[in-house]
Amino acid sequence: MAENRLHCFICGIVQRPRVLGRIPVDDPENRREIINRFRRNLGRPLADNENSFDENSRICLACRGSVNDEMRFENDESYTRLNVLRRVHNHACFICHENGHTERLSLSCRANAYVNANVYITKNASCCPQHLDNEGCILRALLPGFPYLDRLYRLVGRELLEFLNMLRVMAKNDRPDFENENSFSDDEFRSITATTKDQFNEMLTFCDPVLENNRNRYVYKKDLLMFLCKLKQGLSDDFLKLIFNYNSRQAVSMAISTVRKSLMIRFVPQNIGLNAITREQYIQQHVTEFANILYNKEENVRKVIACIDGTYSYIEKSSNFQALRQSYCLHKGRHLVKPALIVAPDGYILDIHGPYFSDARNNDAAMLEREFQNDAGALRDWLGENAIIIVDRGYRDVLPLLQNLGIETHMPPLLQEGQTQLSTEDANDSRLITKSRWIVEARNGHVKMIFKFFKGIIANHHVIQLREYYLIAGALINRYREHILMEGATADLAREMLQRARTANNLQNKVLQENLRRRIAIWNTLDHNQVLDFPPLTLNYLRDLTMGIYQIELAPSYIQNKLLRDNSEILQVDVHQQEADLVRLRVYSRFRNATRYQLWIQFTERCRQHNNNEPILGYYCTCKTGARTLGTCAHVASVLWFLGYARHQPNVKYPSTGLLDNIADVGERNVRN
């Protein structure tokens, strides 16, 4: 007849009753607490409706010894409380409890377990070889499941000295395992590579061997990790040699070259460029409904819509005088080269052109014209008929070429000769264009923000392959980064913007007809806290009125600048003597020291305001785009923000004046009363 088997109350091991000891019901309270605590340590807490042990409960010999030790040394100050590996039978594996073919753990293995799992393994512990890695340490996946007891333990003499010395050696030789991405936390890995571990492993599958000098060069995990770290952090090859433990700087350069060439074989062609996506896929996946309604007059006939803009990368001075001259940019006053990005309305990077030199001959228009002339028709064929291209004013000289190719262009209007301000229609058209054109500027910024390699000064030996580095960065963004989705950019918003763009600026007409710009006697100057009839405004209303957040974010800086330059803590407001709902203010330009703009705002007085009344009836500013009715200029937005919102708040955050307070100025312009 088979002998009954019982469970140990603490560890749950199944053994014969004769090798298990009973727990006396009348055990001291502290002993009972120790038994329950040991059970919880092993991940076996008592259920809410489960009683503690009774007269039938048993514990094994190993657990009984641990409980007795805890009782015996409770008041001995030479003992300290540690998470100690639970006792098992001699020569049994403490993980799987198998007997035979086990081996004692090395001191370095025990120290590694203590550092990574906060569990002290005694020197007599044994383990199966299959639970150890190539370095003789316990596999990382097994560390969280260690069976330990939070109990009193004494480390003395030689055992303590050996353990402390091993911890010291580990601290001195603590290097990440660059062959194993799991040696990093998720946040650490993303800060090194700008990818997740899964994305990194997927990239590794794209790394084909590179044939060089009649032999294949392979890309290993450490090489790809180092390459991505260089892009992400912009570190020098010498520094990468140290942290990634390469033998020489030349070995680092060779690894970078191999990874770059390998990624150009499959990874880049599949994720960026005209061959990575068809025209129909681009229209379906990346032309947003918002952009289609805003720029496509035939919204039912979907077309390619793309934004083009150049960026720049600073480079070292060249000892070749011709390259030195051609890379010097008068506008920036530095040596640089210029790539150009073609970006979809959702931020997808279609292609990257260049880089080009940066002298006067290599302007944005000339760069784009050359791309169309030298691409053997590939770009023209891909764009197809009636494609829509959004550009800035730097591309004005290439517009005739684009129009001859059947490409519809949208560019912010230019001031005509003798003009100081855009008309309302032109200012509104400019806002329609900038509503989506900022996407390409954002992507240009993302390239440098994500990959600091492009933000610093690029060494000349890397400039030669700079196009490939940009294409790899663009492919990484396309594959692993989210698209840019403007909040609230819906079809309804696009139609509302088109409707508001056709609205005349009646307040501008009033200012011009009544010569309000020059008439002084009709205004009463009040402090801002005396303008009681100005309606309170919410941030949501201000965002809707300005068609975005950019102007609202600039508002604190504009108001602070005016108060500092006026040497006052009070904003002066001119109120019309005959029309109490019309105010005038003067706001300084942030670019030109001597320029000051006048602006007028007409509003619904608070006493006459009802739920259906529009609080702001009109606005006009004398700045370049101040006549617009689609959104507002930053000067108008700053005054609306202050009078309608900020002055009603208990705490408003303005930009820091730390630089003004701590940096000396010969003209003493920073001194404030």
C-alpha positions as CSV (number, residue, x, y, z in Angstrom):
1,M,0.0,0.0,0.0
2,A,1.4,3.4,-1.0
3,E,2.6,5.6,1.8
4,N,0.7,9.0,2.3
5,R,2.5,12.2,1.3
6,L,2.1,15.5,3.0
7,H,3.0,19.1,2.1
8,C,5.4,21.3,4.1
9,F,3.4,24.2,5.5
10,I,6.2,26.7,4.6
11,C,7.8,25.6,1.3
12,G,5.1,23.2,0.0
13,I,7.5,20.4,-0.7
14,V,5.9,16.9,-0.7
15,Q,7.5,14.3,1.6
16,R,6.7,11.3,3.6
17,P,5.0,12.1,7.0
18,R,7.9,10.5,9.0
19,V,10.4,13.1,7.7
20,L,8.0,16.0,8.4
21,G,7.7,17.5,11.9
22,R,4.5,18.6,13.5
23,I,3.9,22.2,14.4
24,P,2.7,22.4,18.0
25,V,-0.5,24.4,18.3
26,D,0.8,26.0,21.5
27,D,4.0,27.3,19.8
28,P,5.1,30.8,21.0
29,E,3.5,33.7,19.1
30,N,6.8,34.9,17.7
31,R,7.6,31.4,16.3
32,R,4.2,31.2,14.6
33,E,4.8,34.7,13.1
34,I,8.2,33.5,11.8
35,I,6.6,30.4,10.2
36,N,3.9,32.6,8.5
37,R,6.5,35.1,7.3
38,F,8.7,32.4,5.8
39,R,5.7,31.1,3.9
40,R,5.0,34.5,2.5
41,N,8.6,34.9,1.5
42,L,8.3,31.9,-0.7
43,G,5.3,33.3,-2.5
44,R,2.7,31.3,-0.7
45,P,0.7,33.9,1.3
46,L,-2.4,32.7,3.2
47,A,-5.7,33.4,1.6
48,D,-8.1,35.8,3.3
49,N,-10.4,33.0,4.4
50,E,-7.6,30.6,5.2
51,N,-6.6,29.9,8.8
52,S,-3.0,29.6,10.0
53,F,-1.5,26.2,10.7
54,D,-3.3,23.7,12.9
55,E,-2.4,20.4,14.7
56,N,-2.1,18.6,11.4
57,S,0.4,21.1,9.8
58,R,3.9,19.8,9.2
59,I,7.2,21.4,8.2
60,C,10.2,19.8,6.5
61,L,13.6,19.5,8.1
62,A,15.2,22.4,6.1
63,C,12.4,24.8,7.0
64,R,12.5,23.7,10.7
65,G,16.2,24.4,10.8
66,S,15.6,27.9,9.4
67,V,12.9,28.6,11.9
68,N,15.0,27.4,14.8
69,D,18.0,29.5,13.7
70,E,15.7,32.5,13.5
71,M,14.5,31.9,17.0
72,R,18.0,31.2,18.4
73,F,19.7,34.3,16.9
74,E,16.9,36.8,17.2
75,N,18.7,38.9,19.8
76,D,22.2,38.3,18.6
77,E,23.6,41.6,17.1
78,S,26.2,39.7,15.1
79,Y,23.4,38.5,12.8
80,T,21.8,40.7,10.2
81,R,18.6,40.2,8.2
82,L,19.2,39.0,4.6
83,N,17.2,37.4,1.8
84,V,18.9,34.0,2.1
85,L,18.4,31.2,-0.4
86,R,16.1,28.5,1.2
87,R,17.9,25.4,2.3
88,V,17.6,22.2,0.2
89,H,19.0,18.7,0.6
90,N,22.7,18.3,0.1
91,H,23.7,18.1,-3.6
92,A,20.2,18.9,-4.8
93,C,19.7,21.7,-7.3
94,F,18.0,24.6,-5.5
95,I,16.1,25.5,-8.6
96,C,14.7,22.2,-9.9
97,H,15.5,20.0,-6.8
98,E,17.1,17.3,-9.0
99,N,19.8,15.2,-7.4
100,G,23.0,14.3,-9.2
101,H,25.0,16.1,-11.9
102,T,24.9,19.3,-9.9
103,E,27.8,21.5,-9.1
104,R,28.7,24.1,-6.5
105,L,28.2,27.7,-7.5
106,S,31.3,29.9,-7.9
107,L,31.8,32.9,-5.7
108,S,31.3,35.2,-8.8
109,C,28.0,33.5,-9.5
110,R,26.8,34.0,-6.0
111,A,27.8,37.6,-6.0
112,N,26.1,38.2,-9.3
113,A,22.9,36.7,-7.9
114,Y,23.1,39.0,-4.9
115,V,23.6,42.1,-7.1
116,N,20.8,41.3,-9.6
117,A,18.3,39.5,-7.4
118,N,19.1,40.7,-3.8
119,V,19.3,37.1,-2.7
120,Y,22.4,35.7,-0.8
121,I,23.3,32.2,-1.8
122,T,25.3,30.2,0.7
123,K,28.6,28.6,-0.3
124,N,27.2,25.0,-0.1
125,A,24.4,25.6,-2.6
126,S,24.4,23.5,-5.8
127,C,22.8,23.9,-9.2
128,C,22.4,22.0,-12.4
129,P,24.8,23.1,-15.2
130,Q,21.9,23.8,-17.6
131,H,20.7,26.7,-15.3
132,L,24.0,28.5,-15.9
133,D,25.1,30.7,-18.8
134,N,28.5,30.6,-20.5
135,E,30.1,32.6,-17.8
136,G,28.9,30.3,-15.0
137,C,26.2,32.7,-13.8
138,I,22.6,31.8,-13.2
139,L,20.4,32.6,-16.2
140,R,18.8,36.0,-15.9
141,A,15.3,34.6,-16.6
142,L,15.6,32.4,-13.4
143,L,16.7,35.2,-11.0
144,P,13.2,36.5,-10.2
145,G,12.0,33.0,-9.1
146,F,14.6,32.4,-6.4
147,P,13.1,30.6,-3.3
148,Y,14.5,32.7,-0.5
149,L,13.7,33.5,3.2
150,D,14.0,36.9,4.8
151,R,15.9,35.7,7.9
152,L,18.8,36.3,10.2
153,Y,22.2,35.4,8.9
154,R,25.8,36.0,9.9
155,L,28.6,36.7,7.5
156,V,32.0,36.5,9.3
157,G,35.6,35.9,8.7
158,R,36.9,34.5,5.4
159,E,33.4,34.1,3.9
160,L,32.7,37.8,4.4
161,L,36.1,38.9,3.1
162,E,35.8,36.8,0.0
163,F,32.3,38.0,-0.8
164,L,33.2,41.7,-0.4
165,N,36.3,41.3,-2.5
166,M,34.2,39.7,-5.3
167,L,31.7,42.5,-5.1
168,R,34.6,45.0,-5.5
169,V,35.9,43.1,-8.5
170,M,32.4,43.2,-10.1
171,A,32.1,46.9,-9.5
172,K,35.4,47.6,-11.2
173,N,34.6,45.4,-14.2
174,D,31.0,46.3,-14.4
175,R,30.5,46.6,-18.2
176,P,27.2,46.1,-20.0
177,D,27.0,43.0,-22.2
178,F,26.7,44.6,-25.6
179,E,26.1,41.2,-27.2
180,N,22.9,40.8,-25.1
181,E,20.3,43.6,-25.3
182,N,18.6,42.1,-22.2
183,S,21.6,43.4,-20.1
184,F,19.9,46.9,-20.4
185,S,16.6,48.1,-19.1
186,D,14.0,49.2,-21.6
187,D,14.7,52.9,-20.9
188,E,18.5,52.4,-21.0
189,F,18.2,50.6,-24.3
190,R,16.0,53.3,-25.9
191,S,18.4,56.1,-24.7
192,I,21.3,54.3,-26.4
193,T,19.6,53.3,-29.7
194,A,16.4,55.3,-30.1
195,T,14.7,51.9,-30.7
196,T,13.0,49.3,-28.5
197,K,14.6,45.9,-28.1
198,D,12.1,44.3,-30.4
199,Q,12.8,46.9,-33.1
200,F,16.5,46.4,-32.6
201,N,16.2,42.7,-33.2
202,E,14.0,43.3,-36.2
203,M,16.7,45.7,-37.6
204,L,19.3,43.0,-37.1
205,T,17.4,40.7,-39.5
206,F,17.9,43.4,-42.2
207,C,21.7,43.4,-41.7
208,D,23.0,41.3,-44.6
209,P,26.7,40.5,-45.0
210,V,28.7,43.1,-46.9
211,L,31.1,41.9,-49.5
212,E,34.5,43.7,-49.2
213,N,37.9,42.7,-50.5
214,N,36.4,39.4,-51.7
215,R,35.2,38.4,-48.3
216,N,32.0,38.8,-46.4
217,R,31.8,41.1,-43.4
218,Y,29.0,40.3,-41.0
219,V,27.1,42.7,-38.7
220,Y,27.0,41.5,-35.0
221,K,24.7,42.8,-32.3
222,K,27.4,44.9,-30.8
223,D,28.2,46.5,-34.1
224,L,24.6,47.5,-34.8
225,L,24.2,48.7,-31.2
226,M,27.3,50.8,-31.5
227,F,26.2,52.3,-34.8
228,L,22.8,53.3,-33.5
229,C,24.4,54.7,-30.4
230,K,26.6,56.9,-32.6
231,L,23.5,58.2,-34.4
232,K,21.5,58.7,-31.3
233,Q,24.2,60.3,-29.1
234,G,26.6,61.7,-31.7
235,L,29.7,60.2,-29.9
236,S,33.2,60.2,-31.3
237,D,34.8,57.0,-32.6
238,D,37.4,57.2,-29.9
239,F,34.7,57.3,-27.1
240,L,32.8,54.5,-28.7
241,K,35.9,52.4,-28.7
242,L,36.1,52.7,-24.9
243,I,32.5,52.1,-24.0
244,F,31.9,49.2,-26.5
245,N,35.3,47.7,-25.8
246,Y,36.7,47.6,-29.4
247,N,40.4,47.0,-29.9
248,S,41.1,50.2,-31.8
249,R,39.4,53.2,-33.3
250,Q,40.0,51.7,-36.7
251,A,37.9,48.7,-35.6
252,V,35.1,51.1,-34.7
253,S,35.3,52.9,-38.1
254,M,35.2,49.5,-39.9
255,A,32.2,48.4,-37.9
256,I,30.4,51.7,-38.6
257,S,31.1,51.3,-42.3
258,T,29.9,47.7,-42.4
259,V,26.7,48.5,-40.6
260,R,26.0,51.5,-42.8
261,K,26.6,49.5,-46.0
262,S,24.5,46.6,-44.7
263,L,21.5,48.8,-43.9
264,M,21.6,50.4,-47.3
265,I,21.1,47.0,-48.9
266,R,17.5,46.2,-47.7
267,F,16.5,48.3,-44.7
268,V,16.7,51.7,-46.4
269,P,15.2,50.8,-49.8
270,Q,12.2,49.2,-48.1
271,N,11.5,52.1,-45.8
272,I,12.3,55.4,-47.6
273,G,12.6,56.5,-51.2
274,L,10.4,56.4,-54.2
275,N,10.7,52.6,-54.5
276,A,9.6,52.0,-50.9
277,I,6.0,53.0,-51.5
278,T,3.8,53.3,-54.5
279,R,2.0,56.5,-55.4
280,E,-1.4,54.9,-54.6
281,Q,-0.2,53.7,-51.2
282,Y,1.2,57.1,-50.4
283,I,-2.1,58.8,-51.2
284,Q,-4.1,56.2,-49.3
285,Q,-1.9,56.0,-46.2
286,H,-0.2,59.4,-45.8
287,V,-2.4,62.1,-47.4
288,T,-4.7,63.1,-44.6
289,E,-8.2,64.1,-45.2
290,F,-7.5,67.5,-43.6
291,A,-4.7,68.3,-46.1
292,N,-6.7,66.9,-49.0
293,I,-9.7,69.3,-48.3
294,L,-7.4,72.2,-47.5
295,Y,-5.3,72.1,-50.7
296,N,-7.0,70.0,-53.2
297,K,-9.8,71.8,-55.1
298,E,-11.1,68.5,-56.3
299,E,-11.2,66.7,-53.0
300,N,-12.9,63.7,-54.5
301,V,-9.9,63.1,-56.8
302,R,-7.2,62.3,-54.4
303,K,-3.7,63.6,-55.3
304,V,-0.2,63.4,-54.0
305,I,0.4,66.2,-51.4
306,A,3.9,66.8,-50.1
307,C,5.9,69.4,-48.3
308,I,9.5,70.2,-49.2
309,D,12.1,72.0,-47.1
310,G,15.8,72.1,-46.6
311,T,17.8,71.7,-43.4
312,Y,21.5,71.9,-42.7
313,S,24.3,70.0,-41.0
314,Y,27.4,71.8,-39.7
315,I,30.7,70.3,-40.9
316,E,34.4,70.8,-40.1
317,K,36.4,73.3,-42.2
318,S,38.1,71.6,-45.2
319,S,41.7,72.0,-46.1
320,N,40.5,72.0,-49.7
321,F,40.0,75.6,-50.5
322,Q,37.2,75.1,-53.0
323,A,35.3,72.9,-50.6
324,L,36.0,75.5,-47.9
325,R,34.4,78.3,-50.0
326,Q,31.4,76.3,-51.2
327,S,30.5,75.0,-47.8
328,Y,30.5,78.5,-46.2
329,C,26.9,79.8,-45.6
330,L,26.7,83.6,-45.4
331,H,23.3,83.4,-43.8
332,K,24.5,81.2,-40.9
333,G,28.1,82.4,-40.9
334,R,29.3,78.8,-40.6
335,H,30.4,75.9,-42.8
336,L,27.6,73.5,-43.5
337,V,25.9,71.3,-46.1
338,K,22.2,71.2,-46.9
339,P,19.9,68.2,-47.4
340,A,16.3,68.6,-48.3
341,L,13.3,66.5,-47.1
342,I,10.1,65.6,-48.9
343,V,7.5,64.9,-46.3
344,A,3.9,63.8,-46.4
345,P,1.2,65.7,-44.4
346,D,1.4,63.1,-41.6
347,G,5.2,63.3,-41.3
348,Y,6.1,60.3,-43.5
349,I,9.5,61.0,-45.1
350,L,9.2,60.2,-48.8
351,D,12.8,61.0,-49.8
352,I,15.8,63.0,-48.8
353,H,17.8,64.9,-51.4
354,G,21.4,66.1,-51.2
355,P,23.3,67.1,-49.3
356,Y,24.4,70.2,-51.2
357,F,26.9,72.8,-50.6
358,S,25.7,76.0,-48.9
359,D,27.1,78.9,-50.9
360,A,24.9,81.4,-52.8
361,R,24.5,79.1,-55.9
362,N,23.1,76.3,-53.8
363,N,19.8,77.9,-52.7
364,D,16.7,75.8,-52.1
365,A,15.2,76.6,-55.5
366,A,18.3,75.6,-57.4
367,M,18.6,72.4,-55.4
368,L,15.0,71.3,-56.2
369,E,15.4,72.3,-59.9
370,R,18.5,70.1,-60.1
371,E,16.7,67.1,-58.6
372,F,14.0,67.3,-61.2
373,Q,16.6,67.7,-64.0
374,N,18.8,64.9,-63.0
375,D,16.4,62.2,-61.8
376,A,15.8,60.9,-65.3
377,G,12.0,61.5,-64.8
378,A,11.7,59.2,-61.7
379,L,10.4,61.9,-59.3
380,R,8.2,63.4,-62.0
381,D,6.7,60.1,-62.9
382,W,6.1,59.1,-59.3
383,L,4.4,62.4,-58.4
384,G,2.1,62.0,-61.4
385,E,-0.2,64.7,-62.8
386,N,-1.6,67.5,-60.7
387,A,0.5,66.7,-57.6
388,I,0.4,69.4,-54.9
389,I,3.7,70.6,-53.5
390,I,3.9,72.9,-50.4
391,V,7.0,75.0,-50.2
392,D,8.3,78.2,-48.4
393,R,9.4,81.4,-50.1
394,G,12.9,80.2,-50.7
395,Y,11.5,78.1,-53.6
396,R,10.0,81.0,-55.5
397,D,12.4,80.8,-58.4
398,V,11.5,77.1,-59.1
399,L,7.8,77.7,-59.2
400,P,7.7,78.2,-63.1
401,L,9.4,74.8,-63.6
402,L,7.0,73.0,-61.3
403,Q,4.0,74.5,-62.9
404,N,5.3,73.5,-66.4
405,L,5.6,70.0,-65.1
406,G,1.9,70.1,-64.1
407,I,2.6,70.3,-60.4
408,E,0.3,72.6,-58.3
409,T,2.3,74.7,-55.9
410,H,1.4,76.4,-52.6
411,M,3.8,79.0,-51.3
412,P,3.2,81.8,-48.7
413,P,2.6,85.0,-50.6
414,L,5.4,87.6,-51.0
415,L,5.2,91.3,-50.2
416,Q,5.0,93.3,-53.4
417,E,7.3,96.2,-54.0
418,G,6.3,99.1,-51.7
419,Q,4.1,96.9,-49.5
420,T,4.7,96.7,-45.7
421,Q,1.8,94.4,-45.0
422,L,0.1,91.5,-46.7
423,S,-3.5,91.9,-47.7
424,T,-6.1,90.0,-45.7
425,E,-6.4,87.5,-48.5
426,D,-2.7,86.9,-48.8
427,A,-2.3,86.7,-45.0
428,N,-5.0,84.1,-44.8
429,D,-3.5,82.2,-47.7
430,S,-0.2,82.2,-45.8
431,R,-1.9,80.8,-42.7
432,L,-3.5,78.0,-44.8
433,I,-0.1,77.0,-46.0
434,T,1.8,77.2,-42.7
435,K,-1.0,75.1,-41.1
436,S,0.5,72.0,-42.8
437,R,4.0,73.2,-43.8
438,W,5.2,73.1,-40.3
439,I,5.2,69.3,-40.6
440,V,8.3,69.2,-42.7
441,E,10.0,71.6,-40.3
442,A,9.0,69.4,-37.4
443,R,10.5,66.4,-39.1
444,N,13.7,68.3,-39.8
445,G,13.8,69.0,-36.1
446,H,13.0,65.4,-35.2
447,V,16.0,64.1,-37.2
448,K,18.3,66.2,-35.1
449,M,16.5,65.7,-31.8
450,I,16.3,61.9,-32.1
451,F,19.8,61.5,-33.7
452,K,22.3,64.0,-32.2
453,F,24.8,62.9,-34.8
454,F,23.2,65.5,-37.1
455,K,23.0,68.2,-34.5
456,G,26.7,68.6,-33.8
457,I,29.6,69.3,-36.1
458,I,30.0,66.3,-38.4
459,A,33.6,65.1,-39.1
460,N,34.6,65.4,-42.7
461,H,35.2,61.7,-43.1
462,H,31.5,61.1,-42.3
463,V,30.3,64.0,-44.5
464,I,31.3,61.9,-47.5
465,Q,28.5,59.4,-46.6
466,L,26.2,61.9,-45.0
467,R,23.4,61.2,-47.5
468,E,23.4,57.5,-46.4
469,Y,23.3,58.5,-42.8
470,Y,20.3,60.7,-43.4
471,L,18.5,58.0,-45.4
472,I,19.1,55.5,-42.5
473,A,17.8,58.1,-40.0
474,G,14.7,58.7,-42.2
475,A,14.1,55.0,-42.6
476,L,14.3,54.5,-38.8
477,I,11.7,57.3,-38.3
478,N,9.4,56.0,-41.0
479,R,9.5,52.4,-39.6
480,Y,9.6,52.9,-35.9
481,R,8.2,56.4,-35.1
482,E,4.6,57.5,-35.0
483,H,3.1,59.7,-37.6
484,I,2.5,63.4,-36.8
485,L,-1.2,63.8,-36.1
486,M,-2.4,67.4,-35.5
487,E,-4.9,67.6,-32.7
488,G,-8.3,68.4,-34.1
489,A,-7.2,68.4,-37.7
490,T,-10.4,67.1,-39.2
491,A,-12.3,67.6,-42.4
492,D,-14.7,70.0,-40.6
493,L,-11.7,72.1,-39.4
494,A,-10.4,72.3,-42.9
495,R,-13.7,73.5,-44.3
496,E,-14.0,76.0,-41.4
497,M,-10.6,77.4,-42.2
498,L,-11.4,77.8,-45.9
499,Q,-14.6,79.6,-44.9
500,R,-12.8,82.0,-42.5
501,A,-10.1,82.7,-45.1
502,R,-12.7,84.3,-47.3
503,T,-13.8,86.7,-44.5
504,A,-12.9,90.4,-44.8
505,N,-11.2,92.2,-42.0
506,N,-13.8,94.8,-41.1
507,L,-11.8,96.3,-38.2
508,Q,-8.9,96.9,-40.6
509,N,-11.2,98.9,-42.8
510,K,-12.5,100.9,-39.9
511,V,-8.9,101.7,-38.7
512,L,-7.9,102.8,-42.2
513,Q,-11.0,104.8,-42.9
514,E,-11.1,106.6,-39.5
515,N,-7.3,107.0,-39.4
516,L,-7.3,105.4,-35.9
517,R,-3.6,104.8,-36.3
518,R,-2.6,108.5,-36.0
519,R,-5.5,110.0,-34.0
520,I,-4.4,110.4,-30.4
521,A,-7.1,112.5,-28.7
522,I,-9.9,109.9,-29.1
523,W,-8.2,107.4,-26.7
524,N,-8.1,107.2,-22.9
525,T,-5.1,105.4,-21.5
526,L,-6.0,103.0,-18.7
527,D,-4.1,100.3,-16.7
528,H,-5.1,96.8,-17.6
529,N,-6.9,96.2,-14.3
530,Q,-9.2,99.2,-15.1
531,V,-10.4,97.6,-18.4
532,L,-13.3,95.8,-16.7
533,D,-15.5,95.2,-19.7
534,F,-13.0,92.9,-21.6
535,P,-14.6,89.4,-21.6
536,P,-12.8,86.5,-19.9
537,L,-11.5,83.9,-22.4
538,T,-10.6,80.3,-22.0
539,L,-7.5,78.6,-23.5
540,N,-9.7,76.5,-25.7
541,Y,-11.3,79.5,-27.1
542,L,-7.9,81.2,-27.7
543,R,-6.6,78.0,-29.5
544,D,-9.7,78.0,-31.7
545,L,-9.4,81.7,-32.5
546,T,-5.6,81.5,-33.3
547,M,-6.0,78.1,-35.2
548,G,-3.2,76.5,-33.2
549,I,-1.1,76.8,-30.1
550,Y,2.1,78.4,-31.5
551,Q,0.9,82.0,-30.9
552,I,-0.5,81.1,-27.4
553,E,2.9,79.7,-26.4
554,L,4.6,82.9,-27.5
555,A,2.2,85.1,-25.6
556,P,4.0,85.1,-22.2
557,S,7.2,86.1,-23.8
558,Y,5.6,89.0,-25.7
559,I,3.9,90.4,-22.6
560,Q,7.0,90.0,-20.5
561,N,9.1,91.8,-23.1
562,K,6.6,94.7,-23.2
563,L,6.5,95.1,-19.5
564,L,10.3,94.9,-19.2
565,R,10.9,97.4,-21.9
566,D,8.3,99.8,-20.6
567,N,9.8,99.3,-17.1
568,S,6.4,98.7,-15.7
569,E,4.3,96.0,-14.1
570,I,1.1,97.4,-15.6
571,L,0.0,97.0,-19.2
572,Q,-1.2,100.2,-20.6
573,V,-4.4,99.9,-22.7
574,D,-5.9,102.7,-24.9
575,V,-9.8,102.6,-24.8
576,H,-11.8,104.5,-27.4
577,Q,-13.7,107.4,-25.9
578,Q,-16.9,106.8,-27.9
579,E,-16.7,103.0,-28.3
580,A,-15.9,101.3,-25.1
581,D,-15.6,97.9,-26.9
582,L,-12.6,99.0,-28.9
583,V,-9.0,99.0,-27.4
584,R,-5.6,99.8,-28.8
585,L,-2.2,98.6,-27.7
586,R,1.4,98.7,-28.8
587,V,3.5,95.6,-28.8
588,Y,7.3,95.3,-29.5
589,S,8.7,93.2,-32.2
590,R,10.8,90.2,-31.0
591,F,13.2,90.5,-33.9
592,R,13.8,94.3,-34.3
593,N,14.7,96.4,-31.3
594,A,13.2,99.6,-32.7
595,T,10.0,98.2,-34.2
596,R,6.7,98.5,-32.4
597,Y,3.3,97.5,-33.8
598,Q,-0.1,98.9,-33.1
599,L,-3.0,96.6,-32.7
600,W,-6.7,97.0,-32.2
601,I,-9.2,94.6,-30.7
602,Q,-13.0,94.9,-30.8
603,F,-15.0,92.8,-28.3
604,T,-18.4,92.2,-26.9
605,E,-18.6,94.0,-23.5
606,R,-19.0,91.7,-20.6
607,C,-22.3,93.4,-19.5
608,R,-23.7,92.7,-23.0
609,Q,-22.3,89.2,-23.4
610,H,-24.7,86.3,-23.6
611,N,-24.1,82.6,-24.3
612,N,-24.5,83.0,-28.1
613,N,-22.4,86.2,-28.5
614,E,-18.9,86.0,-29.9
615,P,-16.6,87.6,-27.2
616,I,-14.0,88.8,-29.8
617,L,-15.6,90.7,-32.8
618,G,-12.5,91.7,-34.7
619,Y,-8.7,92.4,-34.5
620,Y,-6.1,94.1,-36.6
621,C,-2.3,94.6,-36.2
622,T,0.1,96.6,-38.3
623,C,2.6,93.8,-38.5
624,K,3.3,91.9,-41.8
625,T,0.5,89.3,-41.3
626,G,-1.7,91.4,-38.9
627,A,-4.6,91.8,-41.4
628,R,-5.5,88.1,-41.4
629,T,-8.9,86.9,-40.2
630,L,-7.9,83.2,-40.3
631,G,-6.2,83.0,-36.9
632,T,-4.3,85.9,-35.4
633,C,-0.8,87.2,-35.4
634,A,1.3,86.6,-32.3
635,H,1.0,90.2,-31.2
636,V,-2.8,90.1,-31.1
637,A,-2.8,86.6,-29.5
638,S,-0.5,87.8,-26.7
639,V,-2.9,90.7,-25.8
640,L,-5.9,88.5,-26.0
641,W,-4.1,85.9,-23.8
642,F,-3.2,88.6,-21.2
643,L,-6.5,90.6,-21.0
644,G,-8.8,87.6,-21.4
645,Y,-7.0,84.9,-19.5
646,A,-3.7,85.5,-17.7
647,R,-4.7,88.5,-15.6
648,H,-7.5,86.5,-14.1
649,Q,-5.2,83.7,-13.0
650,P,-3.5,83.6,-9.5
651,N,-0.2,82.4,-10.9
652,V,1.2,82.9,-14.4
653,K,4.5,81.5,-15.5
654,Y,6.7,83.8,-17.5
655,P,10.1,83.1,-19.0
656,S,13.1,83.1,-16.7
657,T,15.1,86.4,-16.3
658,G,18.1,84.5,-15.1
659,L,20.3,85.5,-18.0
660,L,19.4,89.2,-17.7
661,D,20.1,89.1,-14.0
662,N,23.4,87.4,-14.1
663,I,25.1,88.3,-17.4
664,A,26.7,91.8,-17.5
665,D,25.7,94.4,-20.1
666,V,27.8,97.4,-20.9
667,G,24.7,99.4,-21.8
668,E,23.0,98.5,-18.5
669,R,19.9,97.6,-20.4
670,N,19.2,94.8,-18.0
671,V,18.9,97.1,-14.9
672,R,15.3,97.3,-13.8
673,N,13.8,99.6,-11.1
